[in-house]
Amino acid sequence: MPGGLAAQTVSTVAAPAVYTVEPGDTVSSIAQRFGISTASVLALNGLSWKSTIFPGQVLVLTTAPVKTTGTPAPTTSGGRYSIVKGDTLSAIAARFGVSTQSILDANGLTWTSIVYPGQTIVIPGRVPAAVPPPAPVVGLAADAPLDPPASTTPIAGAAAAEASAPPSVAATVATMAIAERPVLPVEPRRSAPAPSAPSGGSGARPPSGGTITPLTAEMREHATTIIQVGRQLGVPEYGIVIALATAMQESSLRNLSWGDRDSVGLFQQRPSSGWGTAADLQVPSHAARLFYEGRTGYTRGLLDIPGWQNMTLTRAAQAVQISAYPDYYAKWEASAWAWYFELT
């Protein structure tokens, strides 16, 4: 009609009970595709607006039971299910056609509880379909577009800049305004074995719950270096865990050649604050040693902090790092303990 606005019809299809995330998906785009609200998808999967989704991850989209064909795979005796690598509670719930909350209630779990391969959980009266577990691929935040990763290195936004990037890229990032620099990846959702409590001060106890971030090859290499240096110096395991959590918060366990102002390396140590030269701070073993011992006459290391063994992880890390965000280290404590026990 002349002068009128053409009506635009948004095509949607009926939402399946579960959906496997594909490269390029975001929570909001998935919700729009199936004509449901983003908030409902987040709620059904126990996600927040800042949560991470991964290619291959299975999301629950409705509370309807999952339709299966053929002979379903039986549970173990007594209606139990043994968790395998790649499982999530929401995906298990979808396979059995029950709600995630009912599984949590039946097993005395909460949304922050840790589950791990080999653990047996009670399924409230259902039998799962034979669905292979999703492949663990690291992605981005819920509403950041996902591109197929070229390697196992975490993606840090659409303009990701890796420590291994050509010097020209690192130089470009270093000249950018802080607010415009690429952000580091947010915490992926992954479960892993809960470590046993070690001996030590009142602060040296693994948390009873929390999600665990999986280690990529690059992260594993740097975590191993931090552990080895700590052991060479005789640092107690709690001190090594503090170092792992600190490096994860500061650099996502990547040896960055850029950062806030002149910060570089695993621990984002600043030459202008007396930590040393930028080149030295990008040697992972040297950066780890500085975190533990400090630089005499210039900076304090963890072992220089009186009573650090009895401090909370975030307080001990902050005493060394003097960060603008002193409470952010705590969210990596569960992961740091898991990494320590995995690599030792």
Secondary structure, DSSP 8 states (H G I E B T S, - for coil): -TTS------------SEEE--TT--HHHHHHHTT--HHHHHHHTT--TT-B--TT-EEE--SS-----S-----BTTTEEE--TT--HHHHHHHHTS-HHHHHHHHT--TT----TT-EEE-SS---------------BTTS-----SSSS---STT---TTS-HHHHHHHHHS-GGGS-----------------SSSTT----S--------HHHHHHHHHHHHHHHHTT--HHHHHHHHHHHHHHHSS---S--STT-BTTTTB-GGGTS--HHHHTSHHHHHHHHHHEETTTEE-GGGSTTGGGS-HHHHHHHHH--S-TTGGGGGHHHHHHHHHHH-
